[in-house]
Amino acid sequence: MQKYQRNVFSCIKNKTVNWHVIYTKHRHEKKVEQDLISLGIQAYCPTRIKYRFWSDRVKKVNVPVLPSMVLVRVDEKSLNSVFYSKGVIGYMFWLGKRAVVRDQEVKELKKSLSNYYLSKHDVGSKIGVSSFGNNIGTIEKKSKNKIWVSLENLAYKLKLETV
């Protein structure tokens, strides 16, 4: 009985609030972010501006950087509350556990999207697109106006374009 009580109290003391990655239905990222924020859950859907061309016009559109994914910051007790949004499919798992994104990576992602630029680094070098911090992202491919960056801790590849 005492052993059980100690475990419960240690869990209460160690209330950790982590960023997790959730999968969403296709093209529901911004709606899920709005739903979660209205539920009182801290959510972040990183977006960037992309130009869409039609035969009669050009339009600036905000598109998600992580397709079908939203970052949420919840404690262990509130993990299931994200499913109150209809567009949520589930959590991303890595090695049998929910994928955790460090606070520093989220801050760097926000910073990079607010003022990112196409750097002069070569393929294979560690990137500082003013974004993912030092030694977090590795350039995998580079073209005239695009860079593909591998985020090691997220196990995800990101394409950056100039505006």
C-alpha positions as CSV (number, residue, x, y, z in Angstrom):
1,M,0.0,0.0,0.0
2,Q,2.8,2.5,0.9
3,K,4.7,1.6,-2.2
4,Y,1.6,2.5,-4.3
5,Q,1.2,5.8,-2.5
6,R,4.8,6.8,-3.0
7,N,4.5,6.2,-6.8
8,V,1.3,8.3,-6.9
9,F,2.9,11.2,-5.0
10,S,6.1,11.0,-7.1
11,C,4.0,11.3,-10.2
12,I,2.2,14.3,-8.8
13,K,5.4,16.0,-7.9
14,N,6.9,15.4,-11.3
15,K,4.2,17.0,-13.3
16,T,6.0,17.3,-16.7
17,V,4.5,19.2,-19.5
18,N,6.0,18.1,-22.8
19,W,5.4,19.0,-26.4
20,H,4.0,16.0,-28.3
21,V,3.2,15.5,-32.0
22,I,-0.3,14.5,-33.0
23,Y,-1.5,13.3,-36.4
24,T,-4.5,15.0,-37.9
25,K,-6.8,14.3,-40.7
26,H,-5.6,15.5,-44.1
27,R,-5.7,19.4,-44.3
28,H,-7.2,19.7,-40.8
29,E,-4.1,21.1,-39.2
30,K,-5.2,24.7,-38.6
31,K,-8.7,23.7,-37.6
32,V,-7.4,21.2,-35.0
33,E,-5.1,23.9,-33.7
34,Q,-8.0,26.3,-33.2
35,D,-10.1,23.5,-31.5
36,L,-7.3,22.6,-29.1
37,I,-6.7,26.2,-28.2
38,S,-10.4,26.7,-27.5
39,L,-10.2,23.7,-25.2
40,G,-7.4,25.3,-23.3
41,I,-4.6,23.1,-24.7
42,Q,-1.5,24.8,-25.9
43,A,-1.2,23.9,-29.6
44,Y,1.1,25.0,-32.4
45,C,0.7,24.4,-36.1
46,P,3.8,25.9,-37.8
47,T,2.9,27.5,-41.1
48,R,4.7,29.3,-43.9
49,I,3.6,31.5,-46.7
50,K,3.4,29.9,-50.2
51,Y,2.4,31.4,-53.4
52,R,-0.3,29.5,-55.4
53,F,-0.6,30.3,-59.1
54,W,-3.8,30.1,-61.1
55,S,-4.4,31.2,-64.7
56,D,-6.0,34.4,-63.6
57,R,-4.3,35.3,-60.3
58,V,-1.6,34.6,-57.7
59,K,-2.5,34.1,-54.1
60,K,-0.5,34.0,-50.9
61,V,-1.6,31.0,-48.8
62,N,-0.5,29.8,-45.3
63,V,0.4,26.2,-45.6
64,P,1.5,23.9,-42.7
65,V,5.2,23.1,-42.4
66,L,4.4,19.7,-40.9
67,P,1.6,18.2,-43.0
68,S,-1.1,16.4,-41.1
69,M,0.7,17.2,-37.8
70,V,0.2,19.6,-34.9
71,L,2.4,20.1,-31.9
72,V,0.6,20.1,-28.5
73,R,1.9,20.8,-25.0
74,V,0.1,18.7,-22.5
75,D,0.9,17.0,-19.2
76,E,0.5,13.3,-18.7
77,K,-2.9,13.7,-17.0
78,S,-4.4,15.6,-20.0
79,L,-3.0,13.4,-22.8
80,N,-6.4,12.1,-23.9
81,S,-8.1,15.5,-23.9
82,V,-6.7,16.2,-27.4
83,F,-9.2,13.7,-28.8
84,Y,-12.1,16.1,-28.2
85,S,-11.1,17.7,-31.5
86,K,-12.7,15.8,-34.3
87,G,-9.7,16.1,-36.6
88,V,-7.2,14.4,-34.3
89,I,-6.1,10.9,-35.4
90,G,-3.6,10.0,-32.7
91,Y,-0.1,10.6,-31.2
92,M,3.1,10.1,-33.0
93,F,5.1,7.2,-31.4
94,W,8.8,6.8,-31.5
95,L,10.4,3.6,-30.1
96,G,7.1,2.5,-28.5
97,K,6.6,5.8,-26.6
98,R,4.8,9.1,-27.5
99,A,7.3,11.3,-29.4
100,V,8.5,14.2,-27.3
101,V,9.7,17.4,-28.8
102,R,12.0,19.5,-26.7
103,D,11.0,23.1,-25.8
104,Q,14.2,24.4,-27.5
105,E,13.3,22.8,-30.8
106,V,9.8,24.4,-30.8
107,K,11.3,27.8,-29.9
108,E,13.8,27.4,-32.8
109,L,11.1,26.3,-35.2
110,K,9.0,29.4,-34.3
111,K,12.0,31.6,-34.6
112,S,13.0,30.1,-38.0
113,L,9.5,30.6,-39.5
114,S,9.3,34.2,-38.4
115,N,12.5,35.1,-40.2
116,Y,14.1,32.2,-42.0
117,Y,16.4,32.7,-44.9
118,L,18.2,30.4,-47.4
119,S,21.6,29.9,-46.0
120,K,24.9,29.3,-47.9
121,H,25.6,26.0,-46.3
122,D,26.5,22.8,-48.3
123,V,24.7,19.5,-48.3
124,G,25.6,17.4,-45.2
125,S,26.4,20.4,-43.0
126,K,24.7,21.2,-39.7
127,I,22.2,24.0,-40.2
128,G,21.5,27.2,-38.6
129,V,18.8,28.6,-40.8
130,S,18.4,30.9,-37.8
131,S,16.0,28.1,-36.9
132,F,16.6,24.7,-35.4
133,G,19.6,25.7,-33.3
134,N,23.1,24.5,-33.8
135,N,23.6,20.8,-34.7
136,I,19.8,20.1,-34.7
137,G,19.1,20.0,-38.4
138,T,21.2,18.6,-41.3
139,I,20.9,19.7,-44.9
140,E,20.1,16.8,-47.0
141,K,19.3,18.4,-50.4
142,K,19.6,21.9,-51.8
143,S,18.3,23.5,-55.0
144,K,18.1,27.1,-56.3
145,N,15.4,28.3,-53.8
146,K,14.7,25.3,-51.6
147,I,16.5,23.4,-48.8
148,W,15.5,20.0,-47.3
149,V,16.5,19.8,-43.7
150,S,16.4,16.6,-41.6
151,L,15.3,17.2,-38.0
152,E,17.0,14.4,-36.1
153,N,15.0,14.5,-32.9
154,L,11.7,14.7,-34.7
155,A,12.7,12.1,-37.3
156,Y,11.2,14.3,-40.0
157,K,12.3,16.1,-43.1
158,L,11.4,19.7,-43.7
159,K,11.5,21.7,-46.9
160,L,12.2,25.4,-46.7
161,E,11.5,27.7,-49.6
162,T,12.3,31.4,-50.2
163,V,9.3,33.7,-50.4
